[in-house]
Amino acid sequence: MLVKKVILPVAGLGTRFLPATKSTPKEMLPVVNKPLIQYAVEEASKAGIEEFIFITHHTKTSIKEHFEENSGLYSKLIEDGKKDLAETIKSIGGEGAKFTYVEQAEPKGLGHAIGCAKDCIDENEWFFVILPDDLIMTKELNVTEQMIATAKSESKQVLALQRIDDDEISKYGVISPISTEGKLSKLNSIVEKPDYADAPSNLASIGRYLFNQTIFDHIDYENPGKNGEIQITDAILSDVKNFVGYEFDGMRFDCGSKAGYIKANIEFGLADDELHDELKSFIEEKKNL
């Protein structure tokens, strides 16, 4: 099984971060020294993915500019003896990476966003979907690598799962498992944003999906689901027998929320050798707040 393409839905307006996102896409907000979208691209690249398909909006030109080569800046950094910095802006996504941009005129739900890339995916091809808002720190294999390994062993499409607190469960697609053994769940059904009292479990689908091209046959554009949107969970439900869920190893930060975004900056800052000591001292000074 080869997985060489990833879809990155980035057309949302990022209204929760206004006024910062008035002129800067939310996906370009930095976590330490890299924009959020770059973490997603690097995760996919490490897993062997070579084509990055952005489902975007015409106002988000800075995303495209970020992944284009800037030979002038690169040369200037080299001339100034800043080779390490120069390397950080060269070939983001890997040598030979291909970046494709598909415009989504208006947000109609995640199912609609993924469906916008249908013409980019070959018949029976496997592909990944990463929601950049979900930034995940891992120690060994990243989440994309973990899920590709799961798909190979199970010969199924894969959803990334996380156990979610009761008061947050209504924000997610939640699975009803037939069985759960270790980190792997066989699926009976999935429901979008259920009330806590109606949630079939505390296992929620978060922003990583490994699909086969056949998922496009199950996206129903004529009958919107929850909140009047075309939900990818409805497409998954219609073919649920061909899916498994996998509880990934890693620490997830919901960077679609202000608190999650700040937490990500703290955690990734502490993991940075240059910043760790100073940031740790600052946090310790504040521990009695």
Buried (B, 14 or more C-beta within 10 A) or exposed (E): EEBBBBBBBBBBBBEEBEEEBEEBBBBBBEBBEBBBBBBBBBBBBEBEBBBBBBBBBEEBEBBEEBBEEEEEEBEEBBEEEEEEEBEEEBEBBBEEBEBEBBEBEEBBBBBBBBBBBEEBBEEEBBBBBBBBBBBBBBEEBBBBBBBBBBBEEBEBBBBBBBEBEEEEBBEBBBBBBEEBEEEBBBBBBBBBBBEEEEBBBBBBBBBBBBBBBBBBEBBBEEEBBBEEBBBBBBBBBEBBEBBBBBBBBBEBBBBBBEEBBEBBBBBBBBEEEEBEEEBEEEEEEEEEE
